[in-house]
Amino acid sequence: MSILLIEYQYFGTVDYYKTLFQFSNIKFEEYESYQKGSFRNRTLIPGANGVMNLSVPLQKGRDQKALFREIKIDYREKWIVQHMRALDASYNRAPFYEYYRDGIREMLSQEEMYLMSLDRKLVAWVLKMLKAKPVISATDEFIHVVEQDTVDARNTILPSKNPDWDLPEYDQVFKDRIGFKPHMSILDLLFCNGPASAGLLKSSNSRF
């Protein structure tokens, strides 16, 4: 049975969770260097006027050279309020938004110091909402060479690089206005499809 090796993401994309759903054993990389231009501190949602980028600001900025586990979140900017307002504006008509909203606000309001701690918590929450129960572990050092039973998916799902698979379309709030937007945050799928989200992730084509 293969093990998936992958990074944490901030409310990762539908593609990211489709990848996680293909494995019953997942290992998260916790000793990588921080890389800008990833979904570690951002997520994408479709809004009334197009795709919106929700970004978590970082102390010392995004160009710092440090381990991901050492990156601290900057709370001087009121980004939690901004993110929640964006979600409210985009999903107040979504059928399942009210069911998930309070849980999201509560998690963000706990103000985790480290970005990795926040991402780890959010991944666990999403998997719980999807009723997925993989065996989860984490690296204790950076893995340079993966073993034969491990699939290395680190940094394969990026804002500039999406998997070349077709996920089934689903009803999005502004689909009639801006068209269907693929590769969005898992939140978009959850808010629009609720408990049926897991079935969509399972039914689409496998990547590995």
Secondary structure, DSSP 8 states (H G I E B T S, - for coil): --EEEE---TT-BHHHHHHHTT-SEEEE--S-B--SSSSSSEEEEEETTEEEEEE--BTT-TT--SBGGG-BB--SS-HHHHHHHHHHHHHTTSTTHHHHHHHHHHHHHT--SBHHHHHHHHHHHHHHHTT---EEEE-SS--SS--TTEEE-TT-SBTTB--S--------TTHHHH----S-BHHHHHHHHGGGHHHHHHHS----
